[in-house]
């Protein structure tokens, strides 16, 4: 991905032929994202991403590809120049590093409004090869992969909808400075980090609560077939229900949907239900449905996915959809209801499988709570 400022976001993919059809496997650390919606016309290829609202439009010349990556957005469509060359690794190491960064770090990002955002970095180093992620109060940056080249750290990720590049100087085994985070075509933030095995995230800044005097949710929205679904329907009565607050544009929502879909399909007979409330880039219902159906098909979602009709950028999105709650600050968030329909827990953000032990801990706590609620009468 060739950004306007000259920075290049690099990733690897494998080109294969399966059952007579061209497929790609986008590689990020342990993740292999299969892309099968690929069509050819002469020397041109159109590669549609399987989850997000994005595609590559490229021309093939021998073992080279050149073109653009096009991604839908809330305000405008993003277009970034793209090129691919056969046979190259993600990055090339020129100077063997003596730095060792495996472990947990307390990181701080400075956003475009010059506000500091605390984060936790988790890195794993094998020789010069680095994998890991950053966790912030809203979730994580999924599967990052890169290298140490001398005292320089570089990590990248492309998941079909988001292109990330992280660079920094590793001063010693305990201090990282001069960090830069590039995403998309123009966005940039600075970051630094200090090794801290006890680093934790503050939760208060992203917390969501029930308003005083409230104990239940009350909503009705249409599903992807245009059928009204209410939290008061018989389907949800005397059930433990997870209300997923999400959007098809959200990378952590993809990981959470994969988890919830699998858990639901294994546990729905126990009296467990899930319903998703989607806040999309626009109020165009047909566009929203097209994007959400990708999630539905990709992750075999059998529970209702509802279109709120309210955009994620709407400052009154909570008041218009879930007025019983204080503002929804981040995606994904979730509300867990007991068998009596009462709110028992509100969660913000999601630590996906790219976070390793954090994801394992989340699963343990989630399953423990659901099991306890299912045993209640």
C-alpha positions in Angstrom: 0.0 0.0 0.0 1.6 3.3 -1.1 0.5 6.2 1.2 0.4 9.7 0.0 3.3 10.6 2.4 5.6 8.0 0.9 5.3 5.4 3.6 4.6 1.9 2.4 2.4 -0.6 4.3 3.6 -4.0 3.4 1.9 -7.4 3.8 2.2 -10.9 2.3 -0.4 -13.0 0.5 -0.3 -16.4 -1.1 -1.8 -16.9 -4.6 -3.2 -20.4 -5.1 -5.5 -22.3 -7.4 -8.1 -24.4 -5.6 -10.6 -26.5 -7.5 -9.9 -24.6 -10.6 -10.4 -21.2 -8.9 -8.0 -18.5 -7.9 -7.8 -17.7 -4.2 -5.7 -15.5 -2.0 -4.6 -16.1 1.6 -3.6 -12.9 3.3 -1.0 -13.6 5.9 -0.6 -11.8 9.3 1.3 -13.8 11.9 -0.9 -16.8 12.7 -3.8 -15.6 10.7 -4.6 -16.8 7.1 -7.5 -14.8 5.7 -9.0 -16.5 2.6 -10.1 -14.4 -0.3 -12.1 -16.2 -2.9 -14.2 -13.5 -4.7 -11.7 -12.9 -7.5 -12.8 -12.1 -11.0 -10.6 -11.6 -14.1 -11.2 -9.6 -17.3 -8.3 -9.6 -19.7 -5.3 -8.5 -17.7 -7.4 -7.0 -15.0 -8.3 -8.5 -11.6 -11.1 -7.5 -9.2 -10.5 -8.8 -5.7 -13.4 -8.4 -3.3 -12.5 -8.7 0.4 -14.6 -11.3 2.2 -15.7 -9.2 5.3 -15.2 -5.5 4.8 -16.4 -3.1 2.2 -13.2 -3.0 0.1 -11.6 -4.4 -3.0 -8.5 -4.4 -5.1 -8.7 -3.2 -8.7 -5.4 -4.3 -10.4 -3.6 -5.2 -13.6 -1.4 -8.2 -13.9 1.9 -8.1 -15.8 3.8 -11.3 -15.5 4.5 -11.8 -11.7 3.7 -8.1 -10.9 0.4 -6.6 -9.9 -0.4 -2.8 -9.9 -3.5 -0.9 -9.2 -5.5 0.5 -6.3 -7.2 -0.6 -3.0 -10.6 0.9 -2.7 -12.4 1.1 0.7 -15.8 2.5 1.5 -16.0 5.0 4.3 -18.4 7.1 6.3 -17.7 10.3 4.4 -15.8 9.3 1.3 -14.3 6.4 -0.5 -10.6 5.8 0.3 -8.3 4.9 -2.6 -4.7 3.9 -2.0 -2.1 2.8 -4.7 -1.2 -0.9 -4.5 1.6 -3.0 -6.0 2.7 -6.6 -5.5 5.8 -8.5 -6.5 6.2 -12.2 -6.4 8.7 -13.9 -4.1 9.5 -11.3 -1.5 9.3 -11.6 2.3 7.3 -9.0 4.3 10.5 -7.2 5.3 14.2 -7.7 4.8 16.7 -7.5 7.7 20.0 -5.8 6.9 21.4 -5.5 10.5 21.1 -8.2 13.1 19.6 -6.8 16.2 20.9 -7.3 19.8 17.6 -5.9 21.2 15.1 -8.3 22.9 11.5 -7.0 23.2 9.5 -10.2 24.0 7.1 -9.4 26.8 4.6 -6.7 27.9 5.0 -3.0 27.5 3.2 0.1 28.7 2.6 2.1 25.6 1.2 5.6 25.0 -0.2 6.9 21.7 -0.7 10.6 20.9 -3.7 11.0 18.6 -4.5 13.8 16.1 -6.1 15.9 18.9 -2.8 15.7 20.9 -4.5 13.5 23.5 -2.6 10.7 25.1 -4.1 7.2 24.8 -2.7 4.5 27.1 -2.1 1.1 25.6 -0.5 -2.2 26.3 1.9 -3.8 23.8 2.6 -7.5 23.7 5.6 -8.7 21.6 7.1 -12.1 20.8 10.5 -12.2 19.2 12.2 -15.1 17.5 15.6 -13.9 16.3 14.7 -10.8 14.2 11.1 -11.9 13.6 8.5 -10.0 15.6 4.8 -10.8 16.2 2.4 -9.1 18.6 -0.3 -6.5 19.0 -1.3 -3.4 20.9 -4.3 -3.4 23.2 -6.1 -0.2 24.1 -9.3 0.3 26.1 -11.4 -0.3 23.0 -9.8 -3.6 21.7 -6.7 -4.5 19.9 -4.8 -4.1 16.6 -5.1 -7.8 15.8 -2.3 -9.8 14.2 0.8 -7.7 13.7 4.0 -9.1 12.1 7.4 -7.6 11.4 11.0 -7.5 12.3 13.8 -5.9 14.3 16.5 -4.4 12.0 19.3 -3.1 14.2 17.5 -0.8 16.6 14.5 -0.3 14.3 11.2 -2.0 14.9 8.7 -2.3 12.1 5.3 -4.1 12.2 2.4 -4.2 9.8 -1.0 -5.7 9.2 -3.7 -5.9 6.5 -7.0 -7.6 7.3 -9.0 -6.8 4.2 -10.4 -3.6 5.6 -7.6 -2.0 7.6 -3.9 -1.3 6.7 -1.6 -0.7 9.6 2.1 0.2 9.9 4.1 0.7 13.1 7.7 1.9 13.2 9.9 2.8 16.2 13.4 3.0 17.6 14.2 0.4 20.3 16.8 2.2 22.5 17.4 -0.8 24.7 15.6 -3.8 26.0 13.3 -1.6 28.2 12.6 1.6 26.2 11.0 2.3 22.8 10.9 5.8 21.4 10.2 7.7 18.2 7.2 5.5 17.4 4.9 6.2 14.5 1.6 4.5 13.7 0.3 4.9 10.1 -3.2 3.7 9.1 -5.0 4.1 5.8 -3.9 6.7 3.3 -3.1 9.7 5.6 -3.7 9.0 9.3 -0.7 9.1 11.6 -0.1 9.0 15.4 3.1 8.9 17.6 3.8 6.4 20.3 6.4 5.4 22.9 6.7 2.4 25.3 8.4 1.2 28.4 8.7 -2.4 29.4 6.3 -3.2 32.2 5.2 -6.8 32.9 2.3 -5.4 35.1 1.0 -2.9 32.5 -2.8 -2.7 32.6 -5.4 -0.7 30.7 -7.7 2.0 32.4 -11.3 1.0 31.9 -13.1 4.0 33.2 -12.5 6.2 30.1 -14.5 3.8 27.9 -17.0 2.4 30.5 -20.7 2.3 29.6 -23.4 2.2 32.3 -27.2 1.8 32.7 -28.8 5.2 33.5 -30.2 5.6 37.0 -33.6 3.8 37.4 -33.0 1.6 34.3 -32.5 -2.2 34.4 -33.7 -3.4 31.0 -33.2 -2.6 27.3 -36.1 -1.9 25.0 -35.5 -1.9 21.2 -37.0 -3.0 17.9 -35.1 -3.0 14.6 -35.3 -4.8 11.3 -33.1 -7.8 10.6 -31.3 -8.3 7.3 -34.5 -9.6 5.7 -36.5 -6.5 6.7 -38.3 -8.3 9.5 -38.8 -6.4 12.8 -37.1 -8.0 15.8 -37.6 -6.9 19.4 -35.7 -7.7 22.5 -39.2 -8.4 24.0 -39.9 -11.1 21.4 -40.7 -14.6 22.7 -37.4 -15.8 21.2 -35.5 -14.0 24.0 -37.8 -14.6 27.0 -36.3 -16.7 29.8 -33.0 -16.7 27.9 -29.5 -15.4 28.7 -28.9 -12.8 25.9 -25.8 -11.1 24.6 -26.6 -7.8 22.8 -23.7 -7.2 20.6 -23.1 -3.5 19.6 -21.1 -3.6 16.4 -20.4 -2.5 12.9 -19.3 -4.2 9.7 -16.4 -1.7 9.4 -14.9 -2.7 12.8 -11.9 -5.1 12.9 -12.5 -6.2 16.5 -16.2 -6.7 15.6 -15.0 -9.3 13.1 -13.1 -11.3 15.8 -16.0 -10.9 18.3 -18.6 -12.1 15.7 -16.4 -15.1 15.0 -16.3 -15.9 18.7 -20.0 -15.3 19.4 -21.2 -17.2 16.4 -19.3 -20.3 17.3 -20.3 -20.0 21.0 -24.0 -19.5 20.0 -24.1 -22.4 17.6 -22.7 -24.7 20.4 -24.8 -23.4 23.2 -28.2 -22.1 21.9 -30.0 -25.2 23.1 -29.0 -24.3 26.7 -31.2 -21.2 26.6 -28.5 -18.8 25.3 -29.2 -16.1 22.7 -27.3 -13.4 20.8 -28.6 -10.4 18.9 -26.4 -7.9 17.0 -27.2 -4.2 16.7 -25.3 -2.7 13.8 -24.2 0.9 13.5 -22.9 1.4 10.0 -21.0 4.1 8.1 -24.2 5.5 6.6 -27.9 5.4 7.0 -28.2 3.7 3.6 -30.0 0.5 4.6 -29.2 -1.4 1.5 -25.5 -0.6 1.7 -25.6 -1.6 5.4 -27.3 -4.9 4.6 -24.8 -5.8 1.9 -21.9 -5.3 4.3 -23.5 -7.1 7.2 -24.4 -10.1 5.0 -20.7 -10.6 4.5 -20.3 -11.0 8.3 -23.3 -13.3 8.3 -22.0 -15.6 5.6 -18.3 -15.5 6.7 -19.0 -16.5 10.3 -22.1 -18.6 9.8 -24.1 -16.2 12.0 -27.4 -17.9 12.9 -28.6 -15.2 15.4 -30.4 -12.0 14.3 -28.3 -9.2 13.0 -30.3 -5.9 13.2 -29.8 -2.7 11.3 -30.3 0.3 13.6 -30.4 2.7 10.7 -28.2 5.1 12.8 -24.7 5.8 11.6 -21.7 5.2 13.8 -20.7 8.9 13.5 -24.1 10.1 14.8 -23.4 11.9 18.1 -26.9 10.9 19.3 -26.5 7.2 18.3 -27.1 6.0 21.9 -30.1 8.2 22.6 -31.7 7.2 19.3 -31.3 3.4 19.8 -30.5 2.5 23.4 -31.6 5.4 25.6 -31.4 3.3 28.7 -27.5 3.5 28.5 -24.9 6.1 28.9 -23.1 6.9 25.6 -21.7 4.0 23.5 -18.1 5.1 23.3 -16.5 2.2 21.4 -17.1 -0.7 19.1 -17.6 -3.5 19.8 -19.4 -3.3 23.1 -21.9 -5.8 24.6 -24.7 -6.0 27.1 -25.4 -9.2 28.8 -29.0 -9.9 30.0 -30.1 -12.5 32.5 -33.2 -14.8 32.1 -35.4 -12.0 33.4 -34.2 -9.6 30.8 -32.2 -7.5 33.3 -28.8 -6.1 32.4 -26.1 -8.0 34.4 -23.0 -6.8 32.7 -21.8 -4.2 30.2 -18.5 -4.7 28.3 -16.6 -2.3 26.1 -14.0 -3.3 23.5 -12.9 -6.8 22.7 -9.5 -8.5 22.9 -9.4 -11.0 20.0 -7.2 -14.1 19.3 -4.3 -11.9 18.2 -3.8 -10.9 21.9 -3.0 -14.4 23.1 -3.4 -14.8 26.8 -5.8 -11.8 27.0 -8.2 -13.6 24.6 -7.9 -16.8 26.6 -8.7 -14.9 29.8 -11.7 -13.2 28.1 -13.1 -16.6 27.0 -12.8 -18.0 30.5 -14.5 -15.1 32.2 -17.3 -15.0 29.5 -18.0 -18.7 29.7 -18.0 -18.6 33.5 -20.5 -15.7 33.6 -22.8 -17.2 31.0 -22.8 -20.6 32.8 -23.7 -18.9 36.1 -26.6 -17.0 34.5 -27.9 -20.1 32.7 -28.2 -21.8 36.1 -30.2 -19.0 37.6 -34.0 -19.4 37.6 
